[in-house]
Amino acid sequence: MTVATVLQLPLAPFVLEPAALWASSAAAKASIVYVGLMTSVVAYLLWSYALSKVPASRVAIFSNLQPAVTALVAWLFLGEALHWELALGGALVLVGVRLTQSAPVKAAPVVVRAG
């Protein structure tokens, strides 16, 4: 990601509109920084930490929580509307994550080959 960022930086002025970025509100600029830091830095640090403590199959399930948590945070901090469909979908995601996390882990069968 670091290499890709460095390679793309020289192209940024041609793709982005710097004047529009600088004219945006402080909240908009803070939002861009927040999204960049949280999804690129903090999320990967948490993911790496979780992988050091829990098997990858268990950690991967938690990526399903991202849409539900995003909707909840948008409702809490941005005043976005929560519709019943969104609430139902979020509840189903939470139930699915809970079911997969509480399922017993079975060991893979051992195959013995004669030889």
C-alpha positions as CSV (number, residue, x, y, z in Angstrom):
1,M,0.0,0.0,0.0
2,T,2.9,2.3,0.8
3,V,4.5,1.7,-2.6
4,A,1.1,2.3,-4.4
5,T,0.6,5.5,-2.5
6,V,4.0,6.8,-3.5
7,L,3.5,5.9,-7.1
8,Q,0.1,7.5,-7.3
9,L,1.0,10.8,-5.5
10,P,2.5,12.5,-8.7
11,L,-0.8,11.8,-10.5
12,A,-3.0,13.2,-7.8
13,P,-3.1,16.8,-9.0
14,F,-4.3,15.6,-12.4
15,V,-7.1,13.4,-11.1
16,L,-8.2,15.4,-8.0
17,E,-9.3,18.9,-8.0
18,P,-7.0,20.5,-5.4
19,A,-8.9,23.8,-5.4
20,A,-12.1,22.0,-4.5
21,L,-10.3,20.0,-1.8
22,W,-8.8,23.1,-0.2
23,A,-12.2,24.9,-0.4
24,S,-14.0,22.1,1.4
25,S,-15.0,22.4,5.1
26,A,-12.9,21.3,8.0
27,A,-15.4,18.5,8.7
28,A,-14.9,17.2,5.1
29,K,-11.2,17.3,5.4
30,A,-11.3,15.6,8.8
31,S,-13.6,12.9,7.3
32,I,-11.1,12.2,4.5
33,V,-8.3,11.9,7.1
34,Y,-10.4,9.7,9.3
35,V,-11.4,7.3,6.6
36,G,-7.8,7.1,5.4
37,L,-6.4,6.4,8.8
38,M,-9.1,4.1,10.1
39,T,-9.5,1.9,7.1
40,S,-5.8,1.8,6.1
41,V,-3.8,2.0,9.3
42,V,-6.0,1.2,12.3
43,A,-8.0,-1.6,10.6
44,Y,-4.9,-3.4,9.4
45,L,-3.2,-3.1,12.8
46,L,-6.3,-4.6,14.5
47,W,-6.5,-7.3,11.8
48,S,-2.9,-8.2,12.4
49,Y,-3.3,-8.3,16.1
50,A,-6.4,-10.4,15.9
51,L,-4.6,-12.9,13.6
52,S,-1.9,-13.2,16.2
53,K,-4.5,-14.3,18.8
54,V,-7.2,-16.1,16.9
55,P,-7.3,-18.5,13.9
56,A,-7.8,-16.7,10.5
57,S,-11.1,-18.5,10.0
58,R,-12.5,-16.8,13.1
59,V,-11.0,-13.4,12.3
60,A,-12.4,-13.4,8.8
61,I,-16.0,-13.7,10.1
62,F,-15.7,-10.3,11.7
63,S,-15.4,-8.5,8.4
64,N,-19.1,-9.2,8.0
65,L,-19.7,-6.7,10.9
66,Q,-18.4,-3.8,8.9
67,P,-21.6,-2.7,7.1
68,A,-23.7,-3.1,10.3
69,V,-21.2,-1.1,12.4
70,T,-20.9,1.6,9.6
71,A,-24.7,2.0,9.6
72,L,-24.8,2.3,13.4
73,V,-22.0,4.9,13.5
74,A,-23.6,6.9,10.7
75,W,-26.9,6.9,12.7
76,L,-25.2,7.9,15.9
77,F,-22.8,10.6,14.6
78,L,-24.3,11.8,11.4
79,G,-28.0,11.5,12.1
80,E,-28.6,9.1,9.2
81,A,-31.9,7.3,9.1
82,L,-32.1,3.6,10.1
83,H,-34.8,1.9,8.2
84,W,-36.4,-1.4,9.3
85,E,-34.6,-3.3,6.4
86,L,-31.3,-2.0,7.5
87,A,-32.0,-2.9,11.1
88,L,-33.1,-6.4,10.0
89,G,-30.0,-6.9,7.9
90,G,-27.8,-5.7,10.7
91,A,-29.5,-8.1,13.2
92,L,-29.1,-11.0,10.7
93,V,-25.4,-10.2,10.4
94,L,-24.9,-10.1,14.1
95,V,-26.7,-13.4,14.5
96,G,-24.6,-15.0,11.7
97,V,-21.4,-13.8,13.3
98,R,-22.5,-15.1,16.7
99,L,-23.5,-18.5,15.3
100,T,-20.2,-18.9,13.4
101,Q,-18.1,-17.8,16.4
102,S,-19.9,-20.2,18.8
103,A,-19.8,-23.2,16.5
104,P,-17.5,-25.9,17.7
105,V,-14.3,-26.3,15.7
106,K,-13.9,-29.8,14.4
107,A,-10.4,-31.2,13.7
108,A,-9.7,-32.2,10.1
109,P,-9.9,-36.0,9.6
110,V,-6.5,-37.7,9.6
111,V,-5.8,-39.7,6.4
112,V,-3.4,-42.5,6.8
113,R,-1.9,-43.8,3.6
114,A,-0.4,-47.2,3.4
115,G,2.9,-47.2,2.0
